[in-house]
Amino acid sequence: MGSAVWARVGGMVGGKTVAVVTAGALVTTGAVGAGIWWAVQGPHLQVVQRNAQVALPPGGQQAAVAGCAENETALGGGYAVEGAGYASISEFVGGSAWLAAAYNPGDAPATLTVYALCVNARVELAPRGDYTQRALAFRDRLDKVTAGDDGQIHDLTTDGPWAGLATSYLGTDSCTPGYTMTGLEFRAGRTVPGHPATPLPLDQLSTLPDATGHSTPMQWIASVNPGTELSTRPYPMRSSDLAERRTRIEDPQPPQANYAVGVRAICAKLKDVSVVTAQAAVTAGGAADLDLHCPRDTFAVGGGFRFTTAAANGTYQQRYLGDGLLYASADGPAPGRSGHVVKDWHLTGRNGQQAGTGFRNSVWIEHSSREELTGNGYFDSHPRGADDQELRGTTIPAGQQITGSAVCATIDAKPTEPGPTAPPVSRPDLPPVLDLPPLTPAGSPSAPTTSAPAVTPSASTPATTASSPTASTPATTAPSTTASTSRTPGSSPRPSSTAAPTPTPSSTTAPTPTQGSNPPAQPQAPAVSIEQPLSGATLRRGCEETFTGTARTQPGNQPITDPKHTVWQITGPNGPVTIGTGSAGRFTVPLLADGNYALKFTATDPANNLTAHTETTVRITGCLR
């Protein structure tokens, strides 16, 4: 750990001369005419953190770069978000800097701190290839069973561009022999091209225990919080046996389901590598800090975390969008000034769940026969009618466990001489992977400095892709409908309980009048219409039929695309029955007797909460299969 050269100048040192080494020099006292000794000490090898900060505006994303000194090598990095937000990118920039980007879904400013782990030595890192392994947010049960009359479940996991993706939710990578894996770089991406993508945080970025249960740096794994939603509209079930495994995915899915991160291994030649682990309970709705201390004479060269999700009864619980996010908003060295030696790793675990509420995969049977255990199934947190039967219901516990890990190592390398502490870092090119509306309000924090490049969001959020109508859908024929408008705020229909809130694009808000301009148009209820089925069309009970409608704001003429603001209902003998949400989709027709029924399509303007609906008449008959 460094070297020293001792030299003597002048005559002899007296017998009672006292020598004291301070700040690299030896000073002699106590003897007149004694010679002066000094020590010239070389640099000490050390791993330090280099920091950079940037403001995160509400509803936006930013990036920052922390660069190492000229004589240092970047071993890896980390990040910390103060306030609402989580990282979407964390990766090397060249060989001397670390970049992290974060997203702020809240309505208040936050701060992103980026850390680079820098060692004053030439440590050999393995060449980094492309991001080949991805962790997807699109997820369904791994033990899913068939539920349809043809022995198959037909939904987004079996048909269309989402088919086969539900089992690809883990990302991992490995190192070649001779190198130690100290962590994973990750970069945001989308799962299916052409669909909007909204970010979700990782719920796991950690080492995997070996067969004996001990954590080693041999393999790391990453996973994203689930972004999929289960069907909240009824669908037919021949039997309620194993109903919790007869899941059905909503169509269309929210933008979160299309989110993914690519991962890439960080591989370095290090000596005496070990992993330190610790656990902490994170209260539902709260946060907890976790510090991991490396053994003496070792440095922290990486770290990570994982959440193990348990139900209130202590069993493992599979989550879906709406159950609450579990993530680490800070995953980096222990906070300290730039240039501080890194001996410890720090994590901040956050739990977005609500204790005592039901997990979203609770299964209910609507209008079922208790003897035959059949009817329409749906997944929700509560029943919709008096005769609905709960088949499975588990509640969210008061806390969840986070397991943190720190990779500790000694570095067998010759230290290099000090150089500049802040070399220039080139601005990286970041992929435009996220579709975020421009929600930054006036007076928000200013743009980052030149050392913190911004990730520029797109100008608008594309509408969520709905299920395409069948080929027989009329393109130009307008249905005969009767429109009715309610102008009372707060009269919106019951939204899907699993729908994730989507920020309202700024283009849908009323414009601010300027001096001398005409007053703005007053908010109105949306304009709605039913395009399919046509008036008098025949629907087959228990079968899926195509429903298509339009809903646009007034003024502004903007489409209302969020499924939680549109709902389809058929009025039966016992009142309205909700069959689906969203402006278009394939919904299951309720099990009603033969006859004519009113079909109603309702939409709510999210900007002013005004509601309108339109109705048409349809005939329900038996389903021929």
C-alpha positions in Angstrom: 0.0 0.0 0.0 2.5 2.7 -1.1 6.2 3.0 -0.5 8.6 5.4 1.4 12.1 6.5 0.8 14.2 7.6 3.8 17.2 10.0 3.4 19.7 11.8 5.7 21.1 15.3 5.3 23.9 16.7 7.6 25.8 15.2 10.6 25.1 12.6 13.2 21.9 12.4 15.1 22.3 12.7 18.9 21.4 9.8 21.2 18.3 11.6 22.6 17.0 12.9 19.4 13.2 12.2 19.0 11.9 11.5 15.5 8.2 12.2 14.6 6.7 11.5 11.2 4.0 13.9 10.2 2.5 14.7 6.8 5.2 12.8 5.0 8.2 14.5 6.7 10.4 13.5 9.6 11.5 16.3 11.9 14.3 15.9 14.5 14.5 17.7 17.8 16.7 17.6 20.9 20.2 17.8 19.4 22.1 20.8 18.3 23.6 20.3 14.9 21.6 17.1 14.3 20.9 16.2 10.7 17.4 16.5 9.3 15.6 13.3 8.0 12.5 13.2 5.8 10.2 10.6 4.3 9.0 10.8 0.7 5.9 8.6 0.7 4.2 7.4 -2.6 0.4 7.4 -3.2 -1.9 5.1 -1.3 -4.2 2.9 -3.3 -7.9 3.7 -2.5 -11.4 3.6 -4.0 -13.2 6.9 -3.7 -16.6 8.2 -4.8 -17.0 11.0 -7.3 -20.3 12.7 -7.1 -22.6 14.7 -9.4 -26.1 16.1 -8.8 -29.1 17.2 -10.9 -32.6 18.4 -10.2 -35.5 16.1 -11.1 -38.6 18.1 -12.2 -42.1 16.8 -11.4 -43.2 14.3 -14.0 -39.8 14.4 -15.8 -36.5 12.6 -16.1 -32.9 13.8 -16.0 -29.4 12.3 -16.1 -26.1 13.2 -14.5 -22.5 12.0 -15.0 -19.8 11.6 -12.3 -16.3 11.4 -13.7 -13.1 9.9 -12.3 -9.8 11.7 -12.1 -7.2 11.3 -14.9 -5.2 8.8 -12.9 -8.3 6.8 -11.9 -10.3 3.9 -13.3 -14.0 3.7 -12.9 -15.0 0.4 -11.3 -18.8 1.0 -11.3 -21.2 3.4 -9.8 -24.5 4.0 -8.0 -27.3 6.5 -7.5 -29.6 8.1 -4.9 -32.9 10.0 -5.3 -34.0 12.4 -2.6 -37.8 12.7 -3.0 -40.0 10.8 -5.3 -38.3 8.9 -8.1 -36.2 6.0 -9.1 -33.4 5.2 -11.5 -34.1 4.1 -15.1 -30.4 4.0 -16.4 -27.2 3.2 -14.5 -24.1 2.5 -16.7 -20.5 3.3 -17.7 -19.6 6.2 -19.9 -16.4 5.4 -21.6 -13.9 4.0 -19.1 -13.7 6.9 -16.6 -17.2 7.9 -15.7 -20.6 6.7 -14.5 -24.0 7.9 -15.7 -27.4 7.5 -14.0 -30.8 8.7 -15.1 -33.9 8.9 -13.0 -37.7 9.5 -13.4 -39.8 11.6 -11.0 -43.5 10.5 -11.0 -44.4 12.9 -8.2 -45.7 16.5 -8.2 -42.7 18.0 -6.3 -39.1 18.5 -7.3 -36.5 15.8 -6.4 -32.7 15.5 -6.6 -30.6 12.8 -8.3 -27.1 12.1 -7.0 -24.8 10.0 -9.2 -21.8 8.2 -7.8 -18.7 6.9 -9.7 -16.5 4.4 -7.9 -12.9 5.4 -8.8 -9.7 3.6 -8.0 -6.3 5.2 -8.5 -4.9 2.1 -10.2 -5.1 0.4 -13.6 -7.6 -2.4 -12.8 -8.4 -4.6 -15.7 -12.1 -4.7 -16.7 -13.5 -7.2 -19.2 -14.7 -5.7 -22.5 -18.4 -4.8 -22.3 -20.6 -6.0 -25.1 -24.2 -5.1 -25.9 -27.2 -5.2 -23.6 -28.4 -8.7 -24.5 -30.5 -9.8 -21.4 -33.6 -7.9 -20.5 -35.9 -7.9 -17.5 -39.5 -7.3 -18.5 -42.3 -5.7 -16.5 -44.9 -7.7 -18.5 -45.7 -10.6 -16.2 -48.3 -13.2 -15.5 -48.5 -16.3 -13.4 -45.8 -18.9 -14.2 -48.2 -21.7 -13.2 -51.1 -20.4 -15.3 -53.7 -23.0 -16.3 -56.2 -23.1 -19.1 -59.7 -21.8 -18.7 -61.5 -21.6 -22.0 -63.9 -24.1 -23.5 -61.3 -24.9 -26.1 -58.8 -25.7 -23.4 -56.9 -22.5 -23.9 -56.8 -19.0 -22.5 -56.8 -16.5 -25.4 -55.3 -13.2 -24.2 -52.2 -11.0 -24.6 -50.0 -13.9 -23.3 -51.0 -16.1 -26.1 -51.9 -13.9 -29.1 -50.4 -10.9 -30.7 -47.1 -9.1 -30.1 -47.2 -9.8 -26.3 -47.3 -13.6 -26.7 -44.7 -15.5 -24.8 -43.3 -12.5 -22.9 -44.8 -13.2 -19.5 -42.1 -15.6 -18.5 -39.2 -13.3 -19.5 -39.1 -11.1 -16.5 -35.6 -11.8 -15.2 -32.4 -10.3 -16.7 -29.0 -11.7 -15.9 -25.4 -11.9 -17.3 -22.1 -13.5 -16.4 -18.4 -13.0 -16.6 -15.7 -15.0 -18.3 -13.3 -17.1 -16.1 -10.7 -15.0 -14.3 -13.0 -12.0 -13.7 -15.3 -11.2 -10.8 -18.8 -9.9 -11.3 -19.3 -6.8 -9.2 -22.7 -5.7 -10.5 -25.0 -5.0 -13.4 -25.4 -2.0 -15.6 -28.9 -1.4 -16.6 -30.6 0.7 -19.3 -34.3 1.5 -19.9 -36.0 0.0 -22.9 -39.4 -1.1 -24.2 -40.7 -4.6 -24.7 -43.0 -4.3 -27.8 -42.0 -1.6 -30.4 -44.7 0.9 -31.3 -46.4 0.8 -27.9 -46.0 3.5 -25.3 -43.7 2.8 -22.4 -43.8 4.3 -18.9 -41.0 3.5 -16.4 -41.1 1.3 -13.4 -38.4 0.8 -10.8 -36.4 -2.4 -10.3 -37.4 -4.5 -7.4 -34.3 -6.7 -7.6 -30.7 -5.9 -8.6 -28.6 -8.3 -6.6 -26.3 -11.3 -6.2 -27.9 -14.7 -6.1 -27.3 -17.1 -3.2 -25.4 -20.3 -4.1 -26.6 -23.8 -3.3 -25.5 -23.4 0.4 -27.4 -20.1 0.8 -24.4 -17.9 0.8 -24.3 -14.8 -1.5 -21.4 -14.8 -4.0 -20.5 -12.4 -6.8 -20.7 -15.2 -9.4 -24.1 -14.3 -10.7 -26.4 -11.2 -10.5 -30.0 -10.9 -11.5 -32.4 -8.0 -12.1 -36.2 -7.8 -12.2 -38.7 -5.0 -12.7 -41.8 -4.2 -10.7 -44.8 -5.9 -12.5 -46.5 -3.6 -15.0 -49.3 -5.9 -16.1 -53.0 -5.6 -15.1 -55.4 -8.5 -14.6 -58.8 -8.5 -16.1 -61.3 -6.5 -14.0 -64.2 -7.2 -16.4 -66.0 -10.6 -16.1 -65.0 -13.5 -18.3 -66.6 -17.0 -18.4 -65.3 -19.9 -16.4 -66.4 -23.5 -16.7 -65.1 -24.2 -13.2 -63.8 -22.1 -10.4 -61.3 -24.8 -9.4 -57.8 -23.3 -9.3 -59.4 -20.0 -10.3 -56.4 -18.0 -8.9 -54.3 -19.6 -11.7 -56.8 -19.0 -14.5 -55.6 -15.4 -14.9 -56.6 -13.3 -17.8 -54.6 -10.2 -18.9 -56.3 -6.9 -19.7 -56.3 -5.7 -23.3 -55.1 -3.1 -23.8 -52.4 -3.1 -21.2 -51.1 0.1 -19.5 -47.8 1.7 -20.7 -46.0 0.2 -17.6 -46.5 -3.3 -19.0 -44.3 -2.3 -22.0 -41.3 -1.3 -19.9 -38.1 -3.3 -19.7 -34.4 -2.8 -18.7 -31.5 -4.4 -20.5 -28.6 -5.6 -18.3 -24.9 -6.0 -18.8 -22.3 -7.5 -16.4 -19.5 -5.5 -14.7 -16.5 -7.8 -14.7 -13.1 -6.9 -13.1 -10.0 -8.7 -12.0 -9.9 -8.3 -8.3 -8.5 -10.1 -5.3 -10.1 -11.6 -2.2 -13.7 -10.8 -3.1 -16.5 -11.3 -0.6 -20.2 -10.4 -0.3 -21.7 -8.8 2.8 -25.5 -9.0 3.2 -28.0 -7.6 5.7 -31.8 -7.2 5.9 -34.3 -4.6 7.0 -38.0 -4.4 7.3 -39.6 -1.6 5.2 -43.0 -0.5 6.5 -45.9 -0.4 4.1 -46.1 3.2 2.8 -42.6 4.0 4.2 -38.9 3.7 3.7 -35.9 2.3 5.5 -32.1 2.8 5.2 -29.7 0.0 5.2 -25.9 0.3 5.5 -23.5 -2.5 4.7 -19.9 -2.4 6.1 -17.0 -4.1 4.3 -14.4 -5.9 6.3 -11.2 -4.1 7.3 -8.6 -3.5 4.6 -11.2 -4.0 1.8 -13.1 -1.6 -0.3 -16.8 -1.6 -1.4 -16.8 -2.0 -5.2 -20.5 -2.6 -5.8 -23.8 -3.4 -4.2 -27.5 -4.3 -4.8 -30.8 -5.2 -3.3 -33.8 -7.5 -3.6 -37.3 -7.6 -2.2 -39.0 -10.8 -1.1 -42.8 -10.2 -1.3 -44.8 -12.0 1.4 -48.5 -12.0 2.0 -50.0 -11.4 5.4 -50.1 -15.2 6.0 -46.4 -15.4 5.4 -46.5 -17.1 2.0 -44.9 -15.8 -1.2 -47.2 -13.4 -3.1 -47.1 -12.7 -6.8 -47.7 -9.0 -7.5 -49.4 -7.1 -10.3 -49.6 -3.4 -11.2 -51.6 -1.7 -8.5 -50.3 -3.7 -5.5 -47.6 -1.0 -4.8 -44.0 -0.6 -5.9 -41.1 -2.1 -4.0 -37.7 -0.6 -4.9 -34.5 1.1 -3.7 -34.3 4.8 -4.4 -30.7 4.8 -3.2 -28.2 2.1 -4.3 -24.6 3.4 -4.0 -21.8 4.2 -1.6 -22.5 5.6 1.8 -23.3 9.3 1.3 -20.2 11.5 1.6 -18.3 14.3 -0.1 -16.8 13.8 -3.5 -13.4 12.1 -3.1 -14.5 10.2 0.1 -13.0 6.7 0.5 -15.6 4.0 -0.1 -15.8 1.4 2.6 -19.6 1.1 3.0 -22.6 0.6 0.8 -25.9 2.4 1.4 -29.5 1.4 0.3 -32.8 3.2 0.8 -35.7 0.7 0.4 -39.2 2.1 -0.4 -42.5 0.3 0.0 -45.4 1.7 -1.9 -47.9 -0.8 -0.7 -50.9 -0.1 1.6 -51.1 -2.4 4.5 -54.3 -4.4 5.0 -55.6 -4.0 1.4 -56.1 -7.0 -0.9 -53.6 -8.1 -3.4 -54.9 -7.5 -6.9 -55.0 -11.2 -7.8 -57.9 -11.9 -5.5 -60.4 -14.0 -7.6 -64.1 -13.5 -7.5 -66.9 -15.4 -9.3 -69.8 -13.2 -10.5 -73.4 -14.5 -10.5 -72.1 -18.0 -9.9 -73.8 -21.3 -9.2 -72.6 -22.5 -5.8 -73.4 -26.1 -6.7 -71.6 -26.1 -10.1 -68.9 -23.5 -9.2 -69.3 -21.8 -12.6 -70.0 -18.3 -13.8 -68.0 -15.2 -14.8 -64.7 -14.6 -13.1 -62.7 -11.4 -12.5 -59.8 -10.3 -10.4 -60.4 -7.4 -8.0 -60.1 -6.3 -4.4 -63.8 -6.6 -3.6 -67.0 -8.2 -5.0 -69.4 -6.3 -7.3 -72.7 -7.9 -6.3 -74.3 -9.6 -3.3 -74.0 -13.1 -4.9 -70.3 -12.8 -5.9 -68.1 -15.4 -4.3 -64.5 -14.8 -3.1 -62.3 -17.8 -4.0 -59.0 -16.3 -2.9 -58.1 -13.2 -1.0 -54.8 -12.3 0.6 -53.9 -9.0 2.2 -50.8 -6.9 2.0 -48.7 -7.1 5.2 -47.5 -4.3 7.4 -44.0 -4.4 5.9 -41.8 -6.1 3.4 -38.2 -7.3 3.7 -35.3 -5.8 1.7 -32.0 -7.7 1.5 -29.0 -5.6 0.7 -25.6 -6.8 -0.5 -22.2 -5.2 -0.9 -19.3 -6.6 -2.8 -16.0 -6.1 -0.9 -12.5 -6.7 -2.3 -8.8 -5.9 -2.0 -7.2 -4.5 -5.1 -3.8 -6.0 -6.1 -2.5 -3.1 -8.3 0.1 -0.4 -8.1 -1.4 3.0 -7.2 -1.0 5.8 -9.7 0.1 9.4 -9.1 -2.6 12.0 -8.5 -4.0 13.8 -11.5 -6.8 16.3 -12.2 -9.8 15.8 -10.0 -12.5 16.8 -12.5 -11.6 15.9 -16.1 -14.1 16.8 -18.8 -16.8 14.2 -19.5 -18.3 14.1 -23.0 -22.1 14.3 -23.2 -23.5 10.8 -23.8 -26.3 10.0 -26.3 -29.2 8.5 -24.4 -31.9 6.5 -26.2 -35.4 8.1 -26.3 -37.1 5.1 -24.6 -39.8 6.7 -22.5 -43.0 8.4 -23.5 -43.5 11.1 -20.9 -45.8 14.2 -21.3 -44.3 17.6 -20.7 -45.5 18.1 -17.2 -42.8 20.5 -15.9 -44.6 23.5 -14.3 -43.5 27.0 -14.3 -41.0 27.9 -11.7 -39.6 24.3 -11.5 -35.8 23.8 -11.0 -33.6 24.9 -13.8 -31.9 22.6 -16.3 -28.8 20.7 -15.1 -25.3 22.0 -15.6 -23.1 20.9 -18.5 -21.9 17.9 -16.5 -25.5 16.6 -16.2 -27.1 15.9 -19.6 -30.8 15.7 -19.7 -32.9 12.9 -21.1 -35.4 14.7 -23.3 -38.9 13.4 -23.1 -41.1 13.2 -26.1 -43.5 16.0 -26.8 -46.6 14.0 -26.1 -47.8 10.6 -24.8 -49.1 8.3 -27.6 -52.5 6.8 -27.0 -52.6 3.4 -25.5 -53.1 0.9 -28.3 -56.6 -0.7 -28.1 -57.7 -4.0 -29.4 -58.4 -3.9 -33.1 -62.0 -4.4 -34.2 -62.7 -7.4 -36.3 -62.5 -7.2 -40.1 -66.3 -6.9 -40.3 -66.4 -3.6 -38.4 -68.2 -1.0 -40.5 -65.8 1.8 -41.3 -68.2 4.6 -42.2 -71.8 3.7 -41.1 -72.8 5.7 -38.0 -74.9 3.9 -35.5 -78.2 5.2 -34.3 -77.7 6.3 -30.7 -79.1 8.6 -28.1 -76.7 10.8 -26.2 -77.2 12.0 -22.6 -74.9 14.4 -20.8 -74.3 15.0 -17.1 -72.6 18.2 -16.1 -72.2 17.5 -12.4 -68.5 17.1 -11.4 -67.8 14.0 -9.5 -70.3 11.8 -11.3 -67.6 9.7 -13.1 -68.3 5.9 -13.5 -66.5 3.4 -11.3 -62.9 3.1 -12.6 -60.9 -0.1 -12.8 -59.4 -0.6 -9.4 -56.1 -1.8 -10.9 -55.6 0.9 -13.4 -52.5 3.0 -12.9 -52.8 6.7 -12.9 -51.6 8.3 -16.1 -50.6 12.0 -16.0 -52.9 14.2 -18.0 -51.1 15.8 -21.0 -50.8 19.5 -20.8 -52.7 19.9 -24.1 -55.9 18.8 -22.4 -56.0 21.6 -19.8 -57.8 24.9 -20.4 -55.5 27.6 -21.8 -54.5 30.6 -19.7 -56.0 33.8 -21.1 -53.6 36.6 -21.9 -54.3 40.3 -21.6 -56.7 41.5 -24.3 -57.5 38.0 -25.5 -61.0 36.4 -25.5 -62.0 34.5 -22.4 -61.2 30.7 -22.6 -64.0 28.3 -23.6 -65.8 26.8 -20.6 -65.2 23.1 -19.9 -67.9 20.8 -21.3 -68.7 17.1 -20.9 -66.9 15.0 -23.5 -68.4 14.0 -26.9 -69.1 10.2 -27.0 -70.4 7.8 -29.6 -70.8 4.0 -30.1 -69.4 2.7 -33.4 -69.8 -1.0 -32.7 -72.0 -2.8 -32.1 -74.6 -1.1 -34.3 -78.1 -0.4 -33.0 -80.1 -3.7 -33.0 -77.0 -5.9 -33.3 -77.1 -9.4 -31.8 -74.6 -10.3 -29.1 -74.0 -13.8 -27.8 -74.0 -14.2 -24.1 -70.9 -15.8 -22.6 -68.9 -15.0 -25.8 -66.5 -12.2 -26.5 -67.7 -9.5 -28.8 -66.0 -6.4 -30.2 -67.0 -3.0 -28.7 -65.7 0.3 -30.2 -66.5 3.8 -29.2 -65.1 7.3 -29.3 -64.7 9.9 -26.5 -63.1 13.3 -27.0 -62.8 16.3 -24.7 -64.7 19.6 -25.2 -63.0 22.0 -25.9 -59.7 20.6 -27.3 -61.1 17.6 -29.1 -58.5 15.4 -27.5 -59.1 11.6 -27.3 -59.8 10.2 -23.9 -57.6 7.1 -24.0 -57.1 6.1 -20.3 -59.3 3.0 -19.8 -60.2 4.1 -16.3 -62.1 7.1 -17.7 -64.3 5.1 -20.1 -66.7 2.2 -19.2 -69.2 -0.1 -21.0 -72.3 -1.3 -19.3 -75.4 -3.4 -20.2 -78.6 -2.8 -18.2 -80.1 -6.1 -17.1 -83.1 -7.0 -14.9 -81.0 -6.3 -11.7 -79.4 -3.1 -13.0 -76.3 -2.1 -15.0 -73.6 -4.7 -15.5 -70.1 -3.5 -16.3 -68.6 -5.5 -19.2 -65.3 -3.6 -19.8 -63.3 -0.4 -19.8 -61.5 1.5 -22.6 -62.7 3.0 -25.8 -62.3 -0.3 -27.7 -61.8 -3.9 -26.9 -63.2 -7.5 -26.9 -65.5 -7.9 -23.9 -67.5 -10.9 -22.6 -71.3 -10.6 -22.9 -73.1 -11.1 -19.6 -75.1 -14.3 -19.0 -78.5 -12.6 -19.5 -81.7 -14.2 -20.9 -82.7 -13.7 -24.5 -84.0 -10.3 -25.2 -83.3 -6.6 -26.0 -81.0 -4.6 -23.6 -79.6 -1.1 -23.4 -75.9 -0.8 -24.0 -74.3 2.3 -22.5 -70.8 3.8 -23.1 -69.7 6.4 -20.5 -66.7 8.7 -20.6 -65.3 11.2 -18.0 -63.0 14.1 -18.9 -60.0 13.7 -16.5 -59.3 17.5 -16.6 -62.8 18.7 -15.3 -64.4 15.4 -14.1 -67.5 16.0 -16.3 -69.2 12.9 -17.6 -71.3 12.0 -20.7 -72.8 8.8 -22.0 -74.5 7.4 -25.0 -76.8 4.4 -25.4 -78.0 2.0 -28.0 -80.1 -1.1 -28.0 -78.7 -4.6 -28.6 -80.2 -8.1 -28.6 -78.6 -10.9 -26.5 -79.0 -14.6 -27.6 -77.2 -17.8 -26.8 -73.6 -18.4 -27.7 -73.1 -21.0 -30.4 -69.7 -22.7 -30.1 
